[in-house]
Amino acid sequence: MDRLKNKVAIVTGAAGGLGSAIVRRLHDEGASVVMTDRDEGAVGALAASYSERVLALAHDVTDEEAWRRVIADTVEHFGGLDVLVNNAGIVHVGTVEETTLEDFRNVNAVHSEGTFLGCKHALPAMRASGDGSGSLINMSSVTAIGGFPYVIAYAAAKGAIRSMTKAIAAGTSAKGEPIRCNSIHPGRIDTAMVASCGEDREKMGDRRSAGNDNPPGEPDDVAYLVVYLASDESAWMNGSELVIDNGATITDGNVSLRVRR
Ligand SMILES: NC(=O)c1ccc[n+]([C@@H]2O[C@H](COP(=O)([O-])OP(=O)(O)OC[C@H]3O[C@@H](n4cnc5c(N)ncnc54)[C@H](O)[C@@H]3O)[C@@H](O)[C@H]2O)c1
């Protein structure tokens, strides 16, 4: 109930499937939460159903000035910053031949640049808060680990998040700072992002269409992992990649390779 009492967290992409579940679980464990999204109306409507411990802010994660404002508003409103969940995301379906440079840059701007900017601007605020500890939680994907040919831009962006996370973790560790940085790698969860792929979903590795009955996960499966990473219970975890996919990565390898066009 109070695993996150006195913690202040920012969650990006908080109007979406995973983001809204993460906000709910962080709030229910006692954290104060700033939920941000580029969809201002959606995030504002969600925040209205919470206590005064939840604040909604409009925020495009590709905009550095917006990051400065969100961090400053968080510190002013709740008195510090302990946790950042870099969760905002978009997907583009296409192989390396089908994807344009513009598609590639758009996807990487949200995931790779957005996560970079978030970590960069959250670190000074975490150092200046309370005892100087903090937890950076970066949403990657199983596509950063296996080979997923039909989402080349997304896989590349999630790979950047995976390695960026370890570089940031090694940096804080080398300085002896109590700021941790870990990545989460979910398998498929049926949110608006997956639905937006429409019929292309099969290309991405729809496990049921591939003759595999492993069901998709629920947003809460990931939200509970975020609670652990946000809490002091994970104080000894830094630079780790946490796969959460009901064993898909270890049992099947890359299902998408087996789906024929
Ligand atoms: N759903 C899955 O199967 C799955 C699997 C692995 C990883 N992920 C990752 O989980 C995260 C959340 O995805 P989801 O499934 O909840 O998708 P979703 O589409 O439900 O939510 C994504 C949210 O990000 C917001 N967003 C997009 N671009 C933004 C920007 N530039 N600035 C601010 N907000 C922006 C959207 O408005 C939306 O509310 C993403 O990083 C995604 O890549 C999802």
The ligand as a Tripos MOL2 file, in Angstrom:
@<TRIPOS>MOLECULE
LIG
   44    48     1     0     0
SMALL
NO_CHARGES

@<TRIPOS>ATOM
      1 N1          1.9600   -2.6580  -26.1410 N.am      1 LIG1
      2 C1          3.0020   -3.4600  -26.3450 C.2       1 LIG1
      3 O1          2.8860   -4.5940  -26.8270 O.2       1 LIG1
      4 C2          4.3850   -2.9740  -25.9780 C.ar      1 LIG1
      5 C3          5.4260   -3.9260  -25.9450 C.ar      1 LIG1
      6 C4          6.7080   -3.5020  -25.6290 C.ar      1 LIG1
      7 C5          6.9440   -2.1650  -25.3160 C.ar      1 LIG1
      8 N2          5.9120   -1.2690  -25.3570 N.ar      1 LIG1
      9 C6          6.2190    0.1210  -25.0520 C.3       1 LIG1
     10 O2          5.4020    0.5760  -23.9820 O.3       1 LIG1
     11 C7          5.2310    1.9890  -24.0890 C.3       1 LIG1
     12 C8          3.7530    2.3350  -23.9730 C.3       1 LIG1
     13 O3          3.0800    1.7890  -25.1040 O.3       1 LIG1
     14 P1          1.5210    1.4170  -25.1140 P.3       1 LIG1
     15 O4          1.4390    0.0350  -25.6080 O.co2     1 LIG1
     16 O5          0.9110    1.7880  -23.8210 O.co2     1 LIG1
     17 O6          1.0220    2.3640  -26.3010 O.3       1 LIG1
     18 P2         -0.1500    3.4490  -26.3460 P.3       1 LIG1
     19 O7         -0.2410    3.8470  -27.7570 O.co2     1 LIG1
     20 O8         -1.3560    2.9520  -25.6540 O.co2     1 LIG1
     21 O9          0.4440    4.6600  -25.4770 O.3       1 LIG1
     22 C9          1.5230    5.4600  -25.9270 C.3       1 LIG1
     23 C10         1.3040    6.8630  -25.3970 C.3       1 LIG1
     24 O10         2.4510    7.6650  -25.7780 O.3       1 LIG1
     25 C11         1.9640    8.9320  -26.1610 C.3       1 LIG1
     26 N3          2.9530    9.5750  -27.0510 N.ar      1 LIG1
     27 C12         3.2960    9.2290  -28.3140 C.ar      1 LIG1
     28 N4          4.2130   10.0820  -28.7920 N.ar      1 LIG1
     29 C13         4.4560   10.9850  -27.8080 C.ar      1 LIG1
     30 C14         5.2960   12.1140  -27.7020 C.ar      1 LIG1
     31 N5          6.0910   12.5230  -28.7200 N.pl3     1 LIG1
     32 N6          5.3180   12.8040  -26.5270 N.ar      1 LIG1
     33 C15         4.5210   12.4300  -25.5090 C.ar      1 LIG1
     34 N7          3.6780   11.3820  -25.5590 N.ar      1 LIG1
     35 C16         3.6510   10.6750  -26.7020 C.ar      1 LIG1
     36 C17         0.6380    8.6640  -26.8570 C.3       1 LIG1
     37 O11        -0.1780    9.8310  -26.8920 O.3       1 LIG1
     38 C18         0.0660    7.5500  -25.9840 C.3       1 LIG1
     39 O12        -0.7500    8.0600  -24.9480 O.3       1 LIG1
     40 C19         5.8720    2.3980  -25.4240 C.3       1 LIG1
     41 O13         7.1840    2.8840  -25.1980 O.3       1 LIG1
     42 C20         5.9170    1.0920  -26.1750 C.3       1 LIG1
     43 O14         6.9080    1.0850  -27.1690 O.3       1 LIG1
     44 C21         4.6390   -1.6430  -25.6670 C.ar      1 LIG1
@<TRIPOS>BOND
     1     1     2 1
     2     2     3 2
     3     2     4 1
     4     4     5 ar
     5     4    44 ar
     6     5     6 ar
     7     6     7 ar
     8     7     8 ar
     9     8     9 1
    10     8    44 ar
    11     9    10 1
    12     9    42 1
    13    10    11 1
    14    11    12 1
    15    11    40 1
    16    12    13 1
    17    13    14 1
    18    14    15 2
    19    14    16 1
    20    14    17 1
    21    17    18 1
    22    18    19 2
    23    18    20 1
    24    18    21 1
    25    21    22 1
    26    22    23 1
    27    23    24 1
    28    23    38 1
    29    24    25 1
    30    25    26 1
    31    25    36 1
    32    26    27 ar
    33    26    35 ar
    34    27    28 ar
    35    28    29 ar
    36    29    30 ar
    37    29    35 ar
    38    30    31 1
    39    30    32 ar
    40    32    33 ar
    41    33    34 ar
    42    34    35 ar
    43    36    37 1
    44    36    38 1
    45    38    39 1
    46    40    41 1
    47    40    42 1
    48    42    43 1
@<TRIPOS>SUBSTRUCTURE
     1 LIG1         1 GROUP 0 **** ****
